[in-house]
Amino acid sequence: MSTEDKSILGMTEVQFYKLKNKIIWAGISLATAVAVIAIVTPPYWMLNSSLSPFSLLRSVPPQWFPLEYTFAHYESVLFSSSYPRFYINSIIISIGVLVIVTSLSTLAGYGLTRFDFRQKRNFARMILFGYMFPPILLSIPMFVIWKDLGLHNTYLGVMLAISATRLPLCIWIMWQFFQTVPYSLEESAQMSGASRFRAFYEIALPISKPGILAVATLAVQGGWNAYTIPKIILVDQELWPITVGIQSFIKSSTILWPQIMAAVTLGMIPVIFFLYLLHGNWETISV
Amino acid sequence: MAIITVVPATTMFALIVAAPIVWSIAASFHSINALNPTWEFVGIANYVELLSSSQFWSSLGNNLIWATSTSVLNTVLGTAVALLLNQNFKFKRVLTPVMLFPYLVPTAFFGYIVMWLTTQQWGLLNQLLVAFGIISRENVIAFFTGDPWTAMGTLVAVHNWKFSIFVAILVYAKLQGISDDLYEAAIMSGATKYQQFRDITLPYIKNVLFITVLLRGLWNFNMFDLIWVATNANPIDSLVTLPVLAYKIGFQFQRLGLSNTIATTLFIILSIVGIIYFKTAKPSQEVRVE
């Protein structure tokens, strides 16, 4: 049988498959283009709105590439609002969460790997169960408890609360990570006279640096992203992080859109930095 | 040393996660005013009030619609994005971080962006609908203040911008673990693209999809920040889910006791889902626990 006999839709088989591959390739390209446009449009519009003069925001049809740019909205956000204060609060909260979560989860991960505990399996389950907890569920009772303890309007209270939501997952990651670190190295250090703690500090800790970095990234991200917990626990405007603080640009009579978009853009700077840090290591944040 | 390593984290975990739950259960049997926190024991009155109020049941209904539709869409779109990223195309090194970026954007920030995109007069969504001739300039849509179904549909749709990427990240990581040999062998034996997907890709990602759907479903069910921010702290009735209701009752009506009753109800739902999760997905087996 020659190839001509197997013609499909008036084409030879080879032509048909070439066409079919082209169509599949075109379909994939089109889908990718649509996905990229859908993903890029909201942040682009945010940036665009924060830079356009107010009059251009209302133009019909929308001005995709405004010919005029202005930094006036950034100026008003940075120099005549409480936004810098919120930004500093966000940084303080993120650093607090970073310190608490990284140190506690590294210690706990190490301990869980190296020492024997009864009920390890149940402990693992409990940790993961804690990971599933939504902030809204914790923060309502926390508001009551924190108020009794005098923590409900403090940085420390917020740091502890956010850390609690991040801790289970981070312990889990460090637990898994330390299992890949061979114990023999520490043993040989102990043989030559190092204390157990020194063996941990000088040998296990440096090896586990990638794990600690992953946990640190998650912790900072948790601190920077937190909305529900600070919103409920922090009553005092002076202490609000940016996620909550942006609402101060919504006045009862008017909503200052360009200022909000400028504030969100500025808040995105650390996010872009994470993107750079995580490049190629996406699995670490997905868990 | 054994004690020193684990105790701080465990104590903190117990104090900060377990204590609020116990507290919340206790508080759910009391009447507490948020401004003047004296506890007044009321027995199961809060539960009776909650279960007999129509608002609770409609919120639960909204919650189920919200959680199911977002989770299904997240999974389908997220898997699609992951499959796209797994293809070899030009500019892949540039496009991969761009396509995975949304998951890093804080939900609250995304909420403000959504609020801006959906404003009635100058919002981009309405502008685009007018530009493409789908609606006329006079009939711009009030996304979150008009029709209840439009509000739900819009928020479900935009939810995917960030959260289907969560699914994409997990699935993409798993897809990269599939050896090319498998596909080559399949192509050699004449399998079509669809057959390759059904017999190689799908079995490989089935487990991760299962865990993702469960976690996403749970978190979507309990989502508060996006709903609250995007609707400018004033969600339309169809978007009042149980977490939103708990917040409103606790902090707008100052009834912390009743608010904790809702939190306890959510906790019970969460526990049931959690048990299913541990029975079926067995996540604790991933760590050697001997």
Interface residues (C-beta under 8 A of the other chain):
Chain A: I24 I28 S29 A31 T32 A35 V36 A38 I39 V40 T41 P42 P43 W45 M46 S49 L57 R58 V60 P61 P62 I100 L104 S105 L107 A108 Y110 G111 L112 R114 F115 F117 K120 R121 A124 R125 I127 L128 F129 G130 M132 F133 P134 P135 I136 L137 L138 I140 P141 M142 F143 V144 I145 K147 D148 L160 A161 S163 A164 L167 P168 I171 W172 W175 Q176 Q179 R196 F197 Q221 W224 N225 Y227 T228 I232 T243 V244 I246 Q247 I250 I255 W257 I260 M261 V264 G267 M268 V271 F274 L275 L278 H279 W282 E283 I285 S286
Chain B: M1 A2 I4 T5 V6 P8 A9 T10 M12 F13 I16 V17 A19 P20 I21 W23 S24 A27 I32 A34 P37 A80 V81 L84 Q87 F89 L95 P97 V98 M99 L100 F101 P102 Y103 L104 V105 P106 T107 A108 F109 F110 Y112 I113 V114 W116 L117 T119 Q121 W122 L124 Q127 L128 V130 A131 R137 W161 F166 I169 L170 Y172 A173 K193 L215 L218 W219 N222 M223 F224 D225 V229 N232 A233 P243 A246 Y247 G250 F251 L256 S259 N260 A263 L266 F267 L270 V273 G274 Y277 F278 P283 S284 E286 V287 R288 V289
